[in-house]
Amino acid sequence: MCGIFLHWQSDVPEGVIRVHAPLLSKVSMAIQLNSQTTAKDILAKFHCENSHGSSEYIKIQNQRLYEIGGNIGQHCLDPDAYILDIYHANPQAEWVIKPQPSV
C-alpha cells in the first residue's frame, strides 16, 4: 500500500505517534500530540520537512490523513479533527497519509 504510515508502537511514549513517509524525502518523524494537534498540523509538519522541491510540494498538497483500524475500517479525517482525542479513542489505530481521492 502506498502512503505514509503512522503506527502505534509500545516503544513510543504515550501521546506520540511515529510517522513513516516512504514516498517523501523525510521518511520518518515522531509527532508529539497535544490537545490542539489537528490533522492539518500533521500534514503541515510534513510539508515543512519535505518542501525542498516542487514535486515534493505537490505530493504534500494532495495528501490527507486517514485513521485505519478498530470498528471503522478506514476514515478520512477532517483537517480540523483533534488527533489526540482520536488517538485516545483508538490507540491501536494505524494512521495513514495518502493521496486524496479524485472527485
N, C-alpha and C positions, 0 to 999 in steps of 0.2 A: 504494500500500500504506500502510495506517495503521500508525503506530508511531513509535518513536524509533530513529534510525539512528546507529550508531557506525561510522565509516568509517576504514579505514587510508588515510592520505594521505602522500605523500612529503614534504610540508612540515611534517608533525608529527614531533617528535623521537621517537627510539626509546623504547618503553615508555609512550607517551602515546596515548590514543585520544580522538578527538573525538566527542562525543555530541550528536546533534541530536534535539530533543524537540518536534516541531511541534504535538503535541496538548496540551502543558503550557505554563504561563506562562513558565517558564525554557526557552528554545528551543535553547540551545547551551551545551555545557560540555566543557572538556578535562579528561580524567581521567588523572592520573599513576599508572601501575600500579607496584606493588612486589610482592615475593614473597608477601605476605599479603593482597593485594586479592582479595576474593571477589565473586561475582555479587550477593550481598545487600548488600555495601558500596556497589556502584554504584547499586543501587536505593535505598539509604538516602540517598545524596547527592542523588538526585533528590527523594526525599521531603522532605528538609530544605529544599531550594531551592524546592519547589513546594507547601509546606503552608500556603498563605495562605488557603485556604477549604476547606470540607467536600467540595466536588465534586473539587477537586484531590487531596485526601487519598484519596478513593475511587478515583480513577484510578490513583494510585500503588500502592495496596494490591492492585490486580488485575493488576499488570504482572509479567512475567517476562523474563529476559534470554535471548536466543537467539543462537547462533553460526550464521551462514549463509555457505555457500561451501565451496570445497575439495571433498573427496570425500564429505562427509557430507550435503550438501543443507541441511537445517535441523535444529538440535538445541536443545531447551530445556535450558538449563544448570541443574544443581543449584545451589541458593542458596549452598552451601558450596564450589563449584568455584573454584579459584585461576585467575584470569583471565590473569595474566602467563604461566603455563605454556601455556594455550590459545593466547594471542597468539603466543608463540614457535613453537608447532607450526603455526599457521595465520595468519601476519601479514597476509595479504591478505583475511582474513575480514571479512564485514560483521556488525556487532553490532547487534541489533535488540531494543529493549524494546517488548513489545506485550502486549495483554491475555492473561491466562491463559485457555486454552480451558475452557468449562464442561464439567463432568463429567456 
